[in-house]
Amino acid sequence: MSEHESEQDVLSDDDYEYVPGGRRRKGRGAKGCIAVLVALAVLVGGFYFGLTKGVSWVADQFQGPEDYPGPGTGSIEFTVNEGDVVAEIGRNLKEEGVTASVQAFIDAAAGEPASSGIQVGDYELQKEMKAADALEVLIDPDNMISFPTVTIPEGLRLVDIVSTLAENTDIPEAAWNRALQQPDKLGLPDYAEGNAEGYLFPATYEIKPGQRPVRILKMMVDRWREAADQAGLEEKAAELGKTPGELMIIASLIEAEGRGDDMPKIARVIYNRLDGPGDKGGTNGTLGIDASNAYGLGLSGTTALTTEQLAVDTPYDTRRRAGLPPTPIEAPGDDAIEAAANPADGPWYYYVTVNLETGETKFYEDYDDFLVGRDEYRAYCETSDRC
């Protein structure tokens, strides 16, 4: 480098670019141009991304939750379950593909007062419905799908319940009996010891197409559980010094013996006979309930037993054997379970129904007084064909 040259004057060929006419001019270089282009691309891309997200956010604020335009396609059976609130119904609708979002259904329900009265049951809906249209179907009870029903009355033995189910469905008795051999699938409590007697709750049940015996029987046991929990069966058993299984036996005896307001009094007679002081009012711990004796003979509790039949000794003979029979003898309803868990207060050891037409029943503490009531019943039977 001469003394007349500076660093700025000493340039390489890379620092120039050729221009027409053969003259060269000073340039930035290829690398510099690429860097500028990349920076520009990033700037433009970031602006576009931010603009797109911003537009999407604004649209979300004003367009509301995702919803199908409707009217929907196909057909789907949708179930509203016991205890389902609007949000739960909305989740189930979205899961079934009926509505596009949960929030769309919640918003539709918020503007419809009748949405708080959606009834438990099955409804026919479509896939991809507008949320408001689905709600319109659900708030009208007339839109519920009806299925064949079977009514199980209070006081039926297990064998009679099976017969009733078989007679009112296309499922034979053998299939019901096979299902009863799977107590773990029926939801029976441990204290039932695998025996469904007394635990298939008497009520009216819808039988849906394709339902199998195990599921139907479990539905009946679940309904029993509701009644038991309502009565506080297990807690009350502990207070009364009994097991829950014993309370169910007592409930079945009450169902066989009484009705209505008499049930808590009959419960008290049973408890007094089992646990009363001294000789337990002369009963010595025996219950003397002929419906139990009949059960031991394979007969309905409404059967009037002969002297010969009463002489037959079985584990269910409550005339000779003190204490409770080994199992429930029939299916008790709500009132009988409630009475077993909450017996009336009273000193009674005896009772007799003196009028079968009205159901009038009298209760006694003393055996001699009971004999007066028994004579009143016999006099009634002399003029009544109900005996």
Secondary structure per residue as TSV (DSSP state, phi and psi in degrees):
chain	resnum	aa	ss	phi	psi
A	1	M	-	360.0	125.2
A	2	S	-	-79.9	170.1
A	3	E	T	-70.9	-14.0
A	4	H	T	-91.7	-3.7
A	5	E	-	-105.8	143.5
A	6	S	-	-110.7	171.1
A	7	E	G	-61.5	-32.7
A	8	Q	G	-69.8	-22.6
A	9	D	G	-86.2	-14.3
A	10	V	-	-96.6	101.7
A	11	L	-	-121.9	148.4
A	12	S	-	-89.6	170.3
A	13	D	G	-64.5	-24.5
A	14	D	G	-70.7	-15.9
A	15	D	G	-87.7	4.9
A	16	Y	E	-128.2	157.0
A	17	E	E	-131.1	146.3
A	18	Y	E	-78.8	142.3
A	19	V	-	-126.5	160.0
A	20	P	T	-53.9	139.6
A	21	G	T	98.8	-3.7
A	22	G	S	85.8	-3.9
A	23	R	-	-83.5	149.1
A	24	R	E	-109.2	146.2
A	25	R	E	-124.9	158.6
A	26	K	E	-71.5	132.9
A	27	G	-	-123.0	170.7
A	28	R	-	-87.4	-24.7
A	29	G	-	99.4	153.4
A	30	A	H	-62.9	-41.1
A	31	K	H	-63.1	-38.7
A	32	G	H	-65.0	-39.3
A	33	C	H	-65.5	-42.7
A	34	I	H	-61.2	-42.3
A	35	A	H	-61.4	-40.7
A	36	V	H	-65.5	-43.2
A	37	L	H	-63.0	-42.7
A	38	V	H	-62.4	-44.5
A	39	A	H	-61.1	-40.3
A	40	L	H	-65.0	-40.8
A	41	A	H	-63.4	-43.0
A	42	V	H	-62.2	-42.1
A	43	L	H	-63.0	-46.4
A	44	V	H	-65.9	-43.0
A	45	G	H	-62.0	-43.0
A	46	G	H	-64.0	-38.0
A	47	F	H	-64.3	-41.9
A	48	Y	H	-66.2	-43.3
A	49	F	H	-62.2	-45.3
A	50	G	H	-64.3	-39.2
A	51	L	H	-65.9	-42.6
A	52	T	H	-63.0	-47.2
A	53	K	H	-63.4	-38.1
A	54	G	H	-64.8	-43.3
A	55	V	H	-63.3	-41.0
A	56	S	H	-63.5	-41.9
A	57	W	H	-63.9	-45.0
A	58	V	H	-62.3	-41.1
A	59	A	H	-62.5	-40.9
A	60	D	H	-60.8	-36.8
A	61	Q	H	-68.9	-32.2
A	62	F	H	-104.4	-22.8
A	63	Q	H	-86.6	-18.4
A	64	G	-	80.9	-177.1
A	65	P	S	-70.0	159.8
A	66	E	-	-61.8	136.6
A	67	D	-	-148.5	145.3
A	68	Y	-	-78.7	149.0
A	69	P	-	-74.6	-18.8
A	70	G	S	80.5	-177.3
A	71	P	-	-79.4	-7.7
A	72	G	-	110.5	168.5
A	73	T	E	-137.1	154.0
A	74	G	E	67.1	-157.5
A	75	S	E	-148.3	140.5
A	76	I	E	-143.4	138.8
A	77	E	E	-90.0	118.7
A	78	F	E	-114.2	136.0
A	79	T	E	-111.3	128.3
A	80	V	E	-95.3	118.1
A	81	N	-	-91.4	160.3
A	82	E	T	-56.5	128.0
A	83	G	T	89.3	-4.8
A	84	D	-	-67.9	127.5
A	85	V	-	-97.4	176.3
A	86	V	H	-57.4	-43.4
A	87	A	H	-63.3	-39.7
A	88	E	H	-67.5	-40.5
A	89	I	H	-61.2	-42.1
A	90	G	H	-61.6	-41.0
A	91	R	H	-63.9	-42.3
A	92	N	H	-66.8	-37.4
A	93	L	H	-62.5	-44.7
A	94	K	H	-65.1	-42.2
A	95	E	H	-62.5	-34.1
A	96	E	T	-83.6	-2.7
A	97	G	T	80.6	14.4
A	98	V	S	-77.4	-48.0
A	99	T	S	-115.5	160.3
A	100	A	S	-80.2	-28.8
A	101	S	-	-151.4	157.1
A	102	V	H	-68.7	-41.7
A	103	Q	H	-64.6	-33.6
A	104	A	H	-61.7	-39.4
A	105	F	H	-71.6	-41.7
A	106	I	H	-60.5	-42.8
A	107	D	H	-64.2	-41.3
A	108	A	H	-63.6	-41.4
A	109	A	H	-68.4	-31.7
A	110	A	H	-62.9	-27.3
A	111	G	T	-96.2	8.7
A	112	E	-	-129.2	104.3
A	113	P	G	-56.8	-31.3
A	114	A	G	-68.9	-10.9
A	115	S	G	-65.4	-21.6
A	116	S	G	-75.4	-10.4
A	117	G	G	-109.9	19.6
A	118	I	-	-59.4	128.0
A	119	Q	-	-92.6	149.5
A	120	V	S	-65.1	134.3
A	121	G	E	157.5	-170.0
A	122	D	E	-111.7	140.5
A	123	Y	E	-133.3	149.2
A	124	E	E	-94.3	116.2
A	125	L	E	-122.3	-176.8
A	126	Q	E	-124.8	163.2
A	127	K	E	-73.9	146.8
A	128	E	S	55.4	53.1
A	129	M	-	-91.8	153.4
A	130	K	-	-66.0	138.0
A	131	A	H	-57.0	-41.0
A	132	A	H	-64.8	-33.1
A	133	D	H	-70.3	-40.2
A	134	A	H	-62.9	-41.6
A	135	L	H	-61.7	-40.8
A	136	E	H	-59.5	-36.0
A	137	V	H	-69.3	-43.7
A	138	L	H	-71.8	-27.2
A	139	I	T	-82.1	-6.3
A	140	D	-	-103.7	108.1
A	141	P	G	-58.4	-24.3
A	142	D	G	-66.0	-15.7
A	143	N	G	-86.5	-3.3
A	144	M	B	-66.8	139.6
A	145	I	-	-77.7	131.5
A	146	S	-	-95.5	138.4
A	147	F	-	-122.9	158.2
A	148	P	-	-57.5	143.6
A	149	T	E	-117.4	154.0
A	150	V	E	-127.5	127.8
A	151	T	E	-103.3	125.6
A	152	I	-	-106.8	109.1
A	153	P	-	-70.4	159.3
A	154	E	T	-62.8	149.3
A	155	G	T	85.6	8.8
A	156	L	-	-85.0	141.3
A	157	R	-	-72.4	161.7
A	158	L	H	-56.9	-42.7
A	159	V	H	-62.2	-35.2
A	160	D	H	-74.7	-33.2
A	161	I	H	-63.9	-44.4
A	162	V	H	-60.2	-43.3
A	163	S	H	-62.1	-42.0
A	164	T	H	-63.6	-42.9
A	165	L	H	-63.9	-43.3
A	166	A	H	-65.4	-38.5
A	167	E	H	-69.8	-26.3
A	168	N	T	-107.6	8.7
A	169	T	S	-136.8	178.0
A	170	D	S	-92.8	11.7
A	171	I	S	-100.4	123.8
A	172	P	-	-72.3	161.5
A	173	E	H	-57.3	-37.1
A	174	A	H	-59.1	-38.0
A	175	A	H	-68.6	-39.0
A	176	W	H	-64.0	-42.2
A	177	N	H	-66.8	-34.7
A	178	R	H	-65.5	-39.4
A	179	A	H	-63.8	-35.8
A	180	L	H	-66.8	-16.2
A	181	Q	T	-84.5	7.5
A	182	Q	-	-121.6	61.8
A	183	P	H	-59.7	-28.3
A	184	D	H	-66.1	-26.7
A	185	K	H	-87.1	-14.4
A	186	L	H	-86.9	-15.3
A	187	G	T	81.6	21.3
A	188	L	-	-65.1	144.8
A	189	P	-	-69.8	159.1
A	190	D	G	-58.6	-35.5
A	191	Y	G	-74.8	-6.2
A	192	A	G	-76.9	-16.1
A	193	E	T	53.3	41.0
A	194	G	T	78.6	0.7
A	195	N	-	-104.5	119.9
A	196	A	-	-81.2	-2.5
A	197	E	T	-57.1	122.0
A	198	G	T	90.8	-10.3
A	199	Y	T	-110.6	-0.3
A	200	L	S	-93.4	102.0
A	201	F	-	-68.5	135.3
A	202	P	-	-73.8	119.6
A	203	A	S	-170.5	-178.6
A	204	T	E	-100.5	129.1
A	205	Y	E	-122.7	138.9
A	206	E	E	-83.6	131.8
A	207	I	-	-108.6	107.6
A	208	K	-	-83.4	151.2
A	209	P	T	-57.4	134.4
A	210	G	T	87.7	-9.2
A	211	Q	-	-69.6	135.5
A	212	R	-	-98.3	162.7
A	213	P	H	-54.1	-42.4
A	214	V	H	-59.0	-43.6
A	215	R	H	-67.2	-40.3
A	216	I	H	-66.6	-44.5
A	217	L	H	-64.1	-37.9
A	218	K	H	-63.6	-37.6
A	219	M	H	-59.6	-38.2
A	220	M	H	-70.8	-38.3
A	221	V	H	-67.5	-39.5
A	222	D	H	-61.0	-38.1
A	223	R	H	-68.0	-35.8
A	224	W	H	-61.2	-42.5
A	225	R	H	-59.5	-38.9
A	226	E	H	-59.7	-45.9
A	227	A	H	-65.1	-40.4
A	228	A	H	-64.9	-42.6
A	229	D	H	-67.4	-38.2
A	230	Q	H	-62.1	-38.6
A	231	A	H	-82.4	-7.3
A	232	G	T	65.4	40.9
A	233	L	H	-52.1	-51.5
A	234	E	H	-70.1	-39.4
A	235	E	H	-67.8	-43.0
A	236	K	H	-66.2	-34.7
A	237	A	H	-59.4	-44.4
A	238	A	H	-62.8	-40.1
A	239	E	H	-65.5	-34.8
A	240	L	H	-88.9	0.4
A	241	G	T	74.3	27.2
A	242	K	-	-123.7	167.3
A	243	T	-	-89.1	158.7
A	244	P	H	-58.1	-34.8
A	245	G	H	-63.9	-38.5
A	246	E	H	-66.9	-37.5
A	247	L	H	-64.0	-34.2
A	248	M	H	-68.9	-35.2
A	249	I	H	-64.3	-45.3
A	250	I	H	-61.6	-41.4
A	251	A	H	-60.7	-38.5
A	252	S	H	-68.5	-35.5
A	253	L	H	-67.3	-39.5
A	254	I	H	-63.6	-42.7
A	255	E	H	-59.7	-37.6
A	256	A	H	-72.7	-26.0
A	257	E	H	-103.8	-21.7
A	258	G	-	-151.1	178.5
A	259	R	-	-143.2	154.1
A	260	G	T	54.2	-130.9
A	261	D	T	-66.8	-17.4
A	262	D	H	-76.0	-19.2
A	263	M	H	-59.9	-47.3
A	264	P	H	-61.8	-31.7
A	265	K	H	-70.7	-41.0
A	266	I	H	-63.6	-37.3
A	267	A	H	-58.9	-42.6
A	268	R	H	-64.7	-39.8
A	269	V	H	-58.5	-44.1
A	270	I	H	-62.6	-46.0
A	271	Y	H	-64.9	-41.0
A	272	N	H	-62.6	-40.1
A	273	R	H	-68.3	-34.4
A	274	L	H	-77.7	-39.1
A	275	D	H	-122.8	1.6
A	276	G	-	-64.1	167.4
A	277	P	S	-74.3	159.4
A	278	G	T	57.3	-129.5
A	279	D	T	-87.4	17.4
A	280	K	G	54.9	49.1
A	281	G	G	67.0	23.6
A	282	G	G	91.0	-1.1
A	283	T	T	-90.5	-19.3
A	284	N	T	54.5	33.9
A	285	G	T	84.6	-2.7
A	286	T	-	-85.6	146.5
A	287	L	-	-93.2	-29.4
A	288	G	-	61.4	36.9
A	289	I	-	-101.0	107.6
A	290	D	H	-66.4	-24.1
A	291	A	H	-60.9	-33.3
A	292	S	H	-70.4	-42.2
A	293	N	H	-58.3	-42.2
A	294	A	H	-62.6	-41.0
A	295	Y	H	-59.9	-41.0
A	296	G	H	-63.3	-22.0
A	297	L	T	-95.8	5.3
A	298	G	T	77.4	23.0
A	299	L	-	-114.1	157.8
A	300	S	-	-66.0	151.2
A	301	G	T	-67.8	-13.5
A	302	T	T	-88.0	-2.3
A	303	T	-	-71.5	131.0
A	304	A	-	-81.4	114.8
A	305	L	-	-82.8	143.1
A	306	T	-	-83.4	169.4
A	307	T	H	-60.1	-38.7
A	308	E	H	-65.5	-41.1
A	309	Q	H	-67.9	-38.6
A	310	L	H	-66.9	-19.8
A	311	A	T	-80.1	-12.8
A	312	V	-	-78.5	126.2
A	313	D	-	-92.6	122.6
A	314	T	-	-133.8	168.9
A	315	P	T	-60.2	-14.0
A	316	Y	T	-101.3	10.8
A	317	D	-	-77.6	101.8
A	318	T	T	-90.3	2.5
A	319	R	T	-85.3	-37.3
A	320	R	T	-99.1	-36.4
A	321	R	S	-94.4	127.1
A	322	A	-	-74.9	153.8
A	323	G	S	89.8	-169.9
A	324	L	-	-84.9	153.3
A	325	P	-	-66.6	166.1
A	326	P	S	-70.8	-24.5
A	327	T	S	-143.5	168.4
A	328	P	-	-57.8	154.2
A	329	I	-	-107.4	-7.1
A	330	E	S	-170.9	178.7
A	331	A	-	-89.5	112.0
A	332	P	-	-81.3	149.4
A	333	G	-	-95.0	-170.1
A	334	D	H	-55.3	-47.5
A	335	D	H	-64.6	-39.8
A	336	A	H	-69.4	-40.5
A	337	I	H	-65.4	-41.9
A	338	E	H	-62.2	-41.3
A	339	A	H	-66.1	-40.1
A	340	A	H	-62.6	-36.6
A	341	A	H	-81.3	-22.2
A	342	N	S	-137.1	71.2
A	343	P	-	-66.9	152.1
A	344	A	-	-69.7	161.4
A	345	D	-	-88.4	135.1
A	346	G	-	171.6	160.8
A	347	P	-	-95.2	11.1
A	348	W	-	-72.8	145.5
A	349	Y	-	-124.3	-9.0
A	350	Y	E	-139.9	154.8
A	351	Y	E	-154.9	155.4
A	352	V	E	-151.1	136.4
A	353	T	E	-83.9	116.1
A	354	V	E	-94.6	-9.7
A	355	N	E	-144.9	108.0
A	356	L	T	-72.9	-21.9
A	357	E	T	-75.1	-44.6
A	358	T	T	-92.2	-17.9
A	359	G	T	79.5	11.7
A	360	E	E	-59.7	125.3
A	361	T	E	-126.1	136.3
A	362	K	E	-114.1	146.1
A	363	F	E	-119.2	144.0
A	364	Y	E	-138.6	148.4
A	365	E	S	-93.0	-31.0
A	366	D	S	-109.7	142.7
A	367	Y	H	-65.2	-38.9
A	368	D	H	-63.2	-38.7
A	369	D	H	-65.0	-37.6
A	370	F	H	-60.0	-39.2
A	371	L	H	-61.9	-33.3
A	372	V	H	-63.8	-43.4
A	373	G	H	-65.6	-36.4
A	374	R	H	-64.5	-39.5
A	375	D	H	-65.8	-34.7
A	376	E	H	-64.0	-40.2
A	377	Y	H	-64.8	-42.7
A	378	R	H	-63.9	-38.3
A	379	A	H	-65.4	-38.4
A	380	Y	H	-60.9	-43.0
A	381	C	H	-67.3	-21.6
A	382	E	H	-68.2	-21.9
A	383	T	H	-118.1	4.0
A	384	S	-	-122.4	142.6
A	385	D	T	-94.0	11.1
A	386	R	T	-85.9	-13.5
A	387	C	-	-80.5	360.0
